[in-house]
């Protein structure tokens, strides 16, 4: 029987003017044979942190884009996922927030040690590219999540994508 570590996480669908979403490519340091996958910016909440606060902190740390938690609005998607990472099995309740930017140059200087050792790079993906690729991404229904989010919510806007 697998014992899961409970975790709450905030994830960000960071979308540029052409409608592409930013994804990071990473791997599990404990299972390099598992290969790489693509995932949205975000991560686990600190104790006492709200989902929006976690989204703002993670977005700043992982991309250099600084936004106030109060501007994130309602999540555009929620789900629960179970996965192993670095020798620990997690059961993660997560909320996704939509953030629209004109453009943004990603700055990963805020990565922590685990992120520096497990993230290989980043790329902006169009929904059609995600739907057509054989590469793995999470959540596995990301094209549908992104399509619904873009159709149903304006999301947070950041003028020009410049840190504020």
Order of alpha helices (4+ residues) and beta strands (2+ residues): beta-beta-beta-beta-alpha-beta-beta-alpha-beta-alpha-beta-alpha-beta
